[in-house]
């Protein structure tokens, strides 16, 4: 009998190997441990914590539980059992079965790690890549932590203790039927609910339920949108309108602004040219600012339309974003959806005010604001500028010489020559404050006049003759006498008096050309004409006397 019992005991040892999973019966339990009988010489004691950590219901005496054999009592020691290892082995069996059958497993998402998340599947810790958490980006993944979710096992290696899961695969399968139904029913003009999946610089991708549509930034609102984030955020649930659908390429274009009325319809009737309106500054650029007339309608105030006088104004120093400013509608291009606005038109035009309060010919004072090669800009009353062209600085001095006598900030007086309020121009003259001796002289002594002056300068080719104070004439070598001379200095001297004929007057260049030769030729012609006149008069008298004598003789004879 003893041999039979020993034989049975040895056979039982061979059946139960270390690490194997076997069934045991709960025979006793206290506050800290549970005693399990697996049919060996001694019973095993397992800590209650192993049952609690497994997440299962605490067993009672008489219940059958699976345990792992850690150490077999062969009569010389205790039997050591593990509920945790048994549970873990069961989980691996379940994972292998799920991996082969593609059936989902349940797990608890419990934390974030580099590249993804950790998931507890019973007592096995698995890895969930971040890209496989959901079909669309999840704005706040922490809301899923601690939740029991379904996953698909996509990679399994028990030796390396490596389990990789995918929640996205489960969601895609769930959406597949819904997606097919959506594709079959999708039509242009439909209004759909969608979830914002991703944002780019040019728009937002919206998940309509298994298929993504592009909501372009230009179709988000009638007003100008610089970035999609101004309108939507990832995860937002929004209502969109299907603008176009390409079934072959499965591309969907969406819009939100099309859900409302187009504010550009009848805009010309609402805002006729010249209308003044309060507008909100929405954006500021180097070339002006954009102002919103109403929701979806913006206009540009160009930098040139911000100030009547300062055309180099910096827009950011004139207006601030969100300012409410009064603007005037200057032009509307309905086809291009552009509105031109002006700020300065809502203020008094200083150029028109100047034209109303000043007249041409009036003398006026101002301060030199700038000096250029072509003239001097003078600041005038009313915050406008006038230009004294370099040719209007002096009657006699050269332009490059006279302009050096002026300096910025200097107070000067000038005469108004022209006012053009439309072109925002005021022409001034400083020389016009004095009499023009050249103009007066040439008015009295025009071309072909014979004048007398004093030689002030002589060169080989010409001589300068002072005809009056501030008025000079020039005589060239070819005009000194009846015959051309090679060197004027041999015929004329400084201080000599010279009588010559004016042969040309250049009012623009303010020069007078003289000629002694022309004067002498004129004298000859006049002398010859006088001689002929006298000869004709003498001949006429002789004939008359002869006729009288003949007449008298004829009368005496009779």
PyMOL commands that set and color helices and strands:
alter all, ss='L'
color gray80, all
select helices_A, chain A and resi 2-15+48-53+83-101+130-132+141-144+168-185+217-219+228-230+257-259+267-270+303-305+315-318+344-346+350-357+390-392+399-405+431-433+437-444+477-479+488-490+516-557
alter helices_A, ss='H'
color red, helices_A
select strands_A, chain A and resi 21-29+33-37+44-47+64-71+80-82+105-113+116-121+124-129+148-157+162-166+191-199+203-207+212-216+237-246+251-255+276-285+288-294+297-302+324-333+338-342+363-372+375-380+384-389+411-420+425-429+450-458+462-468+471-476+497-506+511-515
alter strands_A, ss='S'
color yellow, strands_A
deselect
rebuild
show_as cartoon
